């Protein structure tokens, strides 16, 4: 019997899977033919490509991780060519203010985030920047897009692989963060507790951390005077006249009277080194890279590594990615919308000539860079994203990126197709299914019901050995790419 697109999805998608947090999934339910290198690349990059897979298999998992953790040594010529048309990403804060309108910077910032995720060879860096972008979330509701661009460049990108202490201090000094959480108007006469509360609950100790309401008030006092000024190079200014110089007591530790900016620096150092901070952030890293419910054993060992390395982000990441728990977690992470769109572009090698097309897809799917308004960042568990509307939008996006793409960049919806470049004269329906599967997730599907459904669709019910004529290929190529990217085998990793 011939399979159409509607019946294909009805057969492939598990019924009754509504929003729960977290979603309970059968381990490895959607992982087939996944060797340890493929699994590593699925989690540590925005999408496996044949070139990337071959390179990682040639040098091994640990060597590839070491290579990625030293991004300055990687050749990023392709990304550099793509970014040449976005010169604002290489500009200083003052140059941006002198050259661009706010709207242009807001658009350019998001285009740059998307472009770097697709084309950069420094894939682990891009994934970790995306993690910190959520952890230190700043929404686009502020009226300072240039400062948000500087947050991306000079805070997240510069400190993503460094020490957590340095990263935390850089976020606290960022004009974008100072405005977003109101610390730029925190005076000694009226300390603003908004940033102090989020600093403890979301950035360091966690909502269950060992602190009191009095600690929050004292933290706010320690950070009075941390404000902004247009005359400084980075926009940060410590105003001693605004600072509360009286004695303070935070987490049981005395902060003597008469100090200035050292109050805040002392506080941030204490927070960065606090055991609750180690546990909170290691748990979040494990949730992002391992599973929605990370093993307690990995959290405990990760905390020990964090403490012993003084919060060195590279060391902790390497420990997680080489752990036995990580290797056993195949098929347990569901792509978030931004990851999904980027992964499809990397898999197809399609490109875009019209940003509004990408912008609309990301907005419809619910994950637009810096578009999450609460300070806690976009959700990081499958249950936040699995619902009927979200699934439908994903399927539509997959079909749009294949059917709305044309080889001539002047046609279509601003998506340039390169699907045909990835197919090498398939002789049968099964051959086409195997070639597309290998392109998308690195290996053919195992023989079984899932593969049979794809073959049935491609062959119009004629079976695996049905000849792949030019006419049949022209009808089925884009649809099969789209169906496979819309399937759980692509979306779960």
Secondary structure, 3 states (H helix, E strand, C coil): CCCCHHHHHHHHCCCCCCCCCCCCCCCCCCCCCCCHHHHHHHHHCCCCCHHHHHHHHHHCHHHHHHHHCCHHHCCCHHHHHHHCCCHHHHCCHHHHHHHCCHHHHHHHHHHHHHHHHHHCCCHHHHHHHHHHHHHCCCCCCCCCHHHHHHHHHHHHHHHCCCEHHHHHHHHHHCHHHHHHCCHHHCCCCCCCHHHHHHHHHHHCCCCCCCCCHHHHHHHHHHCCCEEECCCCCCCEEECCCCCCCCCEEECCEEECCCCCHHHHHHHHHHHHHCHHHHHHHHHHHHHHHCCCCCCHHHHHHHHHHHHHCCCEHHHHHHHHHCCHHHHCCCCCCECCHHHHHHHHHHHHCCEECCHHHHHHHHHHHCCCCCCCCCCCCCCCCHHHCCCHHHHHHHHHHHHHHHHCEECCCCCCCCEECCHHHHCCCCCEHHHHHHHHHHHHHCCCCCCCHHHHHHHHHHCCCCCCCCECCHHHHHHHHHHHHHHHHHCHHHHEC
